[in-house]
Amino acid sequence: GVGEATLVRPIFTTAPYAGVVCGHWFEPAATNSNRSQFVKEAAALSRLGVVSLMPDGLWSDLDWFNKRSWRDDFAATVQQAKDFRRTLDVLLAQSGVDAQRVGFVGHDFSAMHGALISAVDKRVKAFVLIAGTSRWADWYLFGAADGVPQGSELTAYRAQLALIDPIAALPHNKAPLMFQFGERDFYKLAPHSGPYVDTRGC
């Protein structure tokens, strides 16, 4: 179910308020790989009359990626998207939030889940998706506690995830959407060393 979340409300402005759900990134080396990532932005937005709700995702557990089973990836991904939608329920239940001014900001895995939400939840009026990846398998096939699927299981795994790939979901979105990517992102395509290579310090 839905885990812990941080709520930031305006104190110097009056309702109605805009509302935003902010989903964090996955970066085990960072101290803000959790619901704390957007707290400073939420404080700034509160002065403009915005209520922000920042939930912990599955990946707030820094061991999540390595201890998961690939056999659970599809179900866990769908459940996390549902949990983000429950977070929207909580945001919209806050006093003074204007249901016509609700946004979603997602970074990394949260951006990918935001793509799924954009296809089915019309309550969100605008999306900002930061540094997402187009297909779940691009990340999940880096490995899991039980390795990676092989042979026919790999074919079936890819086919199942393709049903919910962000690149498949986004064409169904009708809301304004901003993709944000960094020109100096340390993840770059490398033809001979797997899908991504960390080029920090290069």
JOFEN-V334852 format. One record per run of one state. SS is the DSSP state (A for helix, B for strand, O for the rest). FROM is the first residue (numbers start at 1). TO is the last residue. Records with the same first field share a line. If there is no record, write none. Layout:
# JOFEN-V334852
SS = FROM-TO ; FROM-TO
This chain:
# JOFEN-V334852
O = 1-4 ; 9-16 ; 24-38 ; 47-49 ; 56-57 ; 61-63 ; 68-69 ; 93-96 ; 108-108 ; 121-125 ; 131-136 ; 141-150 ; 163-165 ; 173-175 ; 181-186 ; 189-196 ; 199-202
B = 5-8 ; 17-23 ; 50-55 ; 97-107 ; 126-130 ; 176-180 ; 187-188 ; 197-198
A = 39-46 ; 58-60 ; 64-67 ; 70-92 ; 109-120 ; 137-140 ; 151-162 ; 166-172
